Amino acid sequence: MEVSPEDSDLLMLINVPEVTGGARGKGGYGGAGGIGGSGGEGGSSHRWTETQQKSRTVWDVMERRTRTEYYTETSNGYNPGGVAGADGHNGDEGKTGTDGKEGADGSFQIIVGGIVCQTMYDLAVNVSKIVDLKRGNPADIYEPGELVNLMVSVTNTGGMPTPPHDIEVSIRPEQWMEQENSFSQVLKDSECLPIGGSHTFSTPCSFRIQEQASLIGEPLDKQEAMIFQALLRRIKKCFLNVNRQKNLISIRYPVQVSSLNGKVLAAFNQESTLSLSIQNITSIIMGKSGPQQRRVFVTFEVVENKNVRAGDVKLALAQLRPDREARYQQELNKITVDVDCLNPQSKKQLGCSFRFTNPNLHDQSKIDVIASLYLEYFNLENTKPLGRTRCIQKRSIQMLFSNTHG
């Protein structure tokens, strides 16, 4: 197939012919041998009479000499009937035929402007996160509420230059992203890409990740996909490989806490230490000491119910590790612990001590202790008040009162 470079976009309208040789056929199976024939029937019995002319020499007394005398002799014959013949043997099975040979492959060439091309042009869309730590996270973290800007480029992964006609490239995020701008850029006809060539668009693709409610239990980790499209405008045909592309990103918070652990059964004035670990999953320092200067803190709080009141228990900070920089606030039923410096990919243990201070509680009375992780919002050009925080994860544990020691 031969086309001019100006008409190479028309190649998108054809289906590349199948030129692979046909598969070889299997040889036929040999047939079963024929059944032997029945033996022939024996002949019938019969009788016969046979007369023979004979001669003999006798002495003639009268003539006193010998002479020849002729006479006839009759005999009877008999032959019994024949025995039937034996049946014939079955014939041998036929042999399986040999397999046929595979068909020879055909050939197909595309010639563009006199140059033989092995394959057609094709595109792949590539995106990379533009990192601005004052407005967002490192490249591998996509956080709810974050404004994400992506640098978008296209690469010719095919075997010939792209057609000299406009190619419209667009990106559409799925469920958890709200686009700030409708990303649709055009690769102009004058910017056709050579084999392996790339083009980066100057306008980024911008979207904001939707806010999420705080989670009780495991940390947030939702998968989001971005859908791509590249359209040859003149023939209104899309690149199929681009349509099949799906870039998955994981929506997470940069910090998370583990389960809240400790001894859950306690008697009057018996102290139980409750602990968890806070983890930084990013490549930067989190907390006020980090480049984003975002506040990170954990609260430990008792939740009153009709059987156990806040005054029936006591919380206190548990220094699990020496940490002179730890800042905390103590309230009646709540402790707030600030984490000003959490190194990249590190963990820090936090905890509180818990005691039942009312000896008159009913046996097996229950009260919940909830640990909540808070994170300050980004400084988004004063669109939100500075210092505004939100709860991003909660862990809980239920404490039981025992009126017996031990």
C-alpha positions in Angstrom: 0.0 0.0 0.0 1.5 3.3 -1.1 0.4 6.7 0.1 1.8 10.2 0.1 2.9 11.7 3.5 0.0 14.2 3.2 -2.6 11.4 3.0 -1.0 9.0 5.6 -3.9 9.7 8.0 -6.1 7.7 5.7 -4.2 4.6 6.8 -6.2 4.8 10.0 -9.3 3.9 7.9 -8.1 0.5 6.7 -7.6 -2.8 8.5 -4.1 -4.2 8.1 -4.6 -7.5 6.1 -3.8 -10.8 7.6 -0.8 -12.2 5.8 0.2 -15.1 8.1 0.2 -18.5 6.3 -2.6 -20.9 7.1 -2.1 -23.5 9.8 -1.2 -27.0 8.5 -4.1 -29.5 8.4 -4.1 -32.7 10.4 -3.7 -35.9 8.5 -6.8 -38.0 8.2 -7.3 -41.0 10.4 -7.0 -44.5 8.8 -10.3 -46.3 8.3 -11.3 -49.6 10.0 -10.5 -52.8 8.1 -13.3 -54.5 6.1 -15.1 -57.5 7.6 -14.0 -60.9 6.2 -16.5 -62.6 3.8 -18.4 -65.8 4.6 -16.9 -69.1 3.4 -18.4 -70.7 0.2 -21.0 -73.5 0.4 -19.8 -77.2 -0.1 -20.8 -78.9 -3.5 -23.8 -81.4 -3.7 -23.2 -85.2 -3.6 -23.9 -87.3 -6.9 -23.8 -90.8 -8.4 -22.8 -92.0 -11.9 -22.5 -95.2 -14.1 -19.4 -95.8 -16.2 -19.2 -98.3 -19.1 -15.8 -99.3 -20.5 -14.8 -101.3 -23.7 -12.2 -103.9 -22.8 -10.4 -106.8 -24.7 -8.8 -110.1 -23.7 -6.9 -112.9 -25.4 -8.6 -116.3 -25.4 -7.6 -119.9 -26.8 -9.9 -121.0 -29.6 -10.2 -124.8 -29.2 -11.8 -125.2 -32.5 -9.2 -123.4 -34.4 -6.5 -124.3 -32.1 -5.1 -120.8 -31.8 -5.4 -117.6 -29.7 -7.6 -114.8 -30.6 -8.6 -111.4 -29.2 -12.1 -111.1 -27.7 -13.8 -107.7 -27.0 -16.4 -107.1 -24.3 -18.0 -104.2 -22.2 -17.8 -103.7 -18.5 -20.1 -101.4 -16.5 -19.3 -99.8 -13.0 -21.2 -97.5 -10.7 -19.6 -94.4 -9.0 -20.6 -92.1 -6.0 -19.1 -88.8 -4.6 -20.4 -87.3 -1.3 -21.1 -83.5 -1.1 -18.3 -80.9 -0.4 -17.6 -79.1 3.0 -18.5 -75.3 3.3 -15.3 -73.0 3.0 -14.0 -71.1 6.1 -14.9 -67.4 6.5 -12.4 -64.8 5.2 -10.2 -62.7 7.7 -11.1 -59.1 8.6 -9.0 -56.5 6.6 -6.2 -54.4 8.4 -7.0 -50.8 9.5 -5.8 -48.1 7.3 -2.8 -45.8 8.3 -3.3 -42.2 9.5 -2.3 -39.7 6.8 0.6 -37.3 7.4 -0.1 -33.7 8.4 0.0 -31.0 5.8 2.5 -28.2 5.6 1.9 -24.7 7.0 1.0 -22.2 4.4 3.7 -19.7 3.5 3.3 -16.2 5.0 2.3 -13.4 2.7 3.9 -10.0 2.8 2.4 -6.5 3.3 4.2 -3.2 3.1 3.3 0.4 3.6 5.2 2.8 1.5 4.9 6.5 2.5 6.6 9.0 0.2 8.7 6.2 -1.3 10.0 5.0 2.1 9.1 1.5 3.2 7.7 1.5 6.8 7.5 -1.6 8.9 4.5 -0.5 11.0 2.0 2.4 11.1 2.4 5.4 13.4 1.0 5.1 16.9 0.8 7.3 20.0 1.2 6.9 23.7 0.2 9.7 26.2 2.5 10.3 29.1 1.7 12.4 32.2 3.9 13.5 35.1 2.9 15.4 38.2 4.2 18.9 38.6 5.4 19.1 42.2 4.9 22.3 44.2 5.2 21.5 47.9 3.4 24.7 48.9 0.3 23.6 47.1 0.6 19.8 47.1 2.5 16.6 47.8 5.4 14.8 46.2 4.8 13.0 42.9 3.6 9.7 44.4 1.0 11.2 46.8 -2.4 12.4 45.6 -4.3 13.8 48.6 -8.0 14.7 48.9 -8.4 18.5 48.4 -5.1 18.7 46.6 -4.9 20.7 43.3 -2.9 18.5 40.9 -1.2 19.8 37.8 0.0 17.3 35.2 2.5 17.8 32.5 1.2 16.0 29.4 3.3 14.7 26.5 2.7 12.4 23.5 5.2 10.0 22.0 5.1 8.4 18.5 5.6 4.7 19.3 4.9 3.5 15.7 7.1 2.8 12.7 6.4 6.0 10.6 6.0 9.7 11.3 2.6 10.9 12.4 0.4 12.5 9.7 0.8 16.2 9.0 -2.7 16.9 10.3 -4.1 18.1 13.6 -4.3 15.5 16.5 -6.4 16.5 19.4 -5.3 15.0 22.8 -7.7 15.0 25.7 -7.7 13.6 29.3 -10.7 12.8 31.4 -10.4 11.7 35.0 -13.0 9.3 36.5 -14.8 9.3 39.9 -12.6 11.1 42.4 -11.3 14.0 40.4 -12.9 17.4 39.5 -11.3 19.1 36.6 -10.2 22.6 37.0 -9.7 23.0 33.3 -11.0 20.9 30.4 -7.8 19.5 29.1 -7.9 19.3 25.3 -4.7 20.2 23.4 -3.9 20.0 19.7 -0.7 18.7 18.1 -0.6 20.9 15.1 -0.1 19.6 11.5 3.3 21.3 11.5 4.4 19.3 14.5 4.2 15.8 13.1 6.3 13.5 15.2 9.2 11.4 13.8 9.6 7.8 14.9 10.2 7.8 18.6 9.6 11.6 18.7 7.8 13.3 21.6 5.9 16.6 22.2 5.1 18.2 25.6 2.1 20.6 25.8 2.8 23.9 27.5 -0.6 24.0 29.2 -0.9 21.5 32.1 -3.9 19.3 32.9 -5.3 20.5 36.3 -7.8 18.8 38.6 -8.7 18.8 42.2 -9.1 15.6 44.2 -12.5 15.4 46.0 -12.6 15.8 49.7 -13.2 12.5 51.6 -14.9 11.9 55.0 -12.5 10.8 57.8 -12.1 7.0 57.9 -12.6 4.8 60.9 -10.1 2.0 60.6 -7.8 1.5 57.7 -6.2 4.5 56.0 -7.6 5.9 52.7 -6.3 4.2 49.6 -8.6 4.6 46.6 -7.6 3.9 43.0 -8.4 6.5 40.3 -7.9 6.2 36.6 -7.4 8.8 33.9 -8.8 8.2 30.5 -6.9 9.4 27.4 -8.0 10.1 23.8 -6.1 11.2 20.7 -8.2 12.1 17.7 -7.1 12.6 14.1 -9.4 15.5 13.3 -9.5 15.3 9.5 -10.8 11.7 9.5 -12.4 11.8 13.0 -10.6 8.6 14.0 -9.1 7.9 17.4 -5.8 6.1 18.2 -7.0 2.8 19.7 -3.9 2.2 21.8 -4.4 5.6 23.5 -8.1 4.8 24.2 -6.9 1.6 25.9 -4.5 3.5 28.1 -5.4 3.9 31.8 -3.1 5.6 34.2 -4.0 4.5 37.8 -3.1 6.7 40.7 -3.7 6.0 44.4 -5.5 8.6 46.4 -4.0 8.7 49.9 -3.0 11.0 52.8 0.7 11.5 53.4 0.4 10.3 57.0 -1.5 7.5 58.6 -1.9 5.7 62.0 -1.9 2.1 62.9 -4.4 0.2 65.1 -4.9 1.4 68.7 -3.6 -1.4 71.0 -3.5 -2.1 74.7 -4.9 -4.1 77.6 -8.7 -3.6 77.3 -9.8 -5.0 80.7 -8.9 -2.8 83.7 -10.0 -2.7 87.4 -10.4 0.4 89.5 -7.2 2.6 89.3 -5.4 0.0 87.2 -3.4 1.7 84.5 -3.5 0.5 80.9 -1.2 1.9 78.2 -2.8 2.5 74.8 -0.5 3.0 71.9 -0.3 3.4 68.1 2.3 4.4 65.5 2.0 7.3 63.1 3.7 6.8 59.8 4.9 9.2 57.1 4.6 7.5 53.7 6.1 10.4 51.7 9.6 11.4 50.7 9.6 14.7 52.7 9.4 15.6 56.4 5.9 16.0 57.6 4.8 18.4 60.4 5.7 22.0 61.2 9.4 21.3 60.6 8.8 20.1 57.1 8.9 22.1 53.9 5.1 22.3 53.8 4.9 23.5 57.5 1.6 21.6 57.9 0.5 20.8 61.4 0.1 17.1 62.2 -1.4 15.9 65.5 -3.2 13.0 67.1 -6.0 13.2 69.7 -6.8 10.5 72.3 -10.4 11.0 73.6 -12.9 9.1 75.7 -16.5 9.0 74.4 -19.1 9.3 77.2 -22.1 7.1 77.4 -25.0 6.6 79.8 -23.0 4.2 82.0 -19.5 5.7 82.0 -18.9 9.5 82.2 -15.7 11.4 81.4 -15.2 11.9 85.1 -15.1 8.2 85.7 -11.9 7.7 83.8 -8.5 9.5 83.4 -6.3 9.9 80.4 -2.6 11.0 80.6 0.2 11.2 78.0 2.4 8.1 77.9 6.0 8.9 76.9 6.7 5.8 75.0 10.0 7.2 73.8 12.0 10.2 75.0 10.9 13.2 72.8 11.7 16.6 74.1 10.0 18.2 71.2 6.6 16.6 71.8 3.9 19.2 72.4 0.6 18.2 73.9 -2.5 19.6 75.5 -4.3 17.9 78.4 -8.1 18.2 78.8 -10.6 16.3 81.0 -11.3 13.6 78.5 -8.9 14.4 75.7 -5.2 14.6 75.0 -3.7 16.3 71.9 -0.2 15.4 70.8 1.5 17.4 68.0 4.0 15.7 65.8 6.2 18.5 64.5 8.9 16.4 62.8 8.1 13.0 61.1 11.0 12.0 58.9 10.3 10.5 55.4 9.2 6.9 55.3 9.4 6.7 59.1 7.2 5.8 62.1 6.8 7.3 65.6 5.1 5.7 68.6 2.4 7.7 70.4 0.3 6.7 73.3 -1.8 7.5 76.4 -2.4 5.9 79.8 -6.0 5.0 80.7 -7.5 4.4 84.2 -11.0 3.8 85.6 -11.2 6.3 88.6 -14.7 5.4 89.8 -14.8 2.2 91.9 -18.6 2.1 91.8 -19.0 1.4 88.1 -20.9 -1.7 87.2 -18.8 -4.8 86.3 -18.2 -5.0 82.5 -19.0 -1.3 82.0 -17.7 -0.1 78.6 -16.3 3.1 77.2 -14.7 3.9 73.9 -11.3 5.6 73.4 -10.8 7.1 70.0 -7.5 8.2 68.5 -8.0 10.7 65.7 -5.3 11.8 63.2 -5.5 15.5 62.0 -3.7 17.1 59.2 -3.6 20.8 58.2 -4.8 21.9 54.8 -2.5 23.1 52.1 -1.9 26.9 51.9 -4.0 27.3 48.7 -3.6 31.1 48.2 -5.7 31.9 51.2 -8.7 30.1 49.8 -8.9 28.3 53.2 -8.1 29.9 56.6 -4.5 29.3 57.6 -4.1 26.6 60.3 -7.4 24.9 59.3 -7.1 21.2 60.0 -9.2 18.2 59.3 -9.5 14.7 60.7 -8.3 12.1 58.1 -8.4 8.9 60.1 -9.7 7.4 63.3 -8.9 4.3 65.3 -10.9 3.1 68.3 -10.7 0.7 71.2 -13.3 -0.3 73.8 -12.2 -0.4 77.5 -14.0 -2.7 80.0 -14.3 -2.1 83.7 -13.7 -5.1 86.0 -14.7 -4.9 89.7 -12.2 -7.6 90.6 -8.4 -7.2 90.6 -6.1 -9.4 88.5 
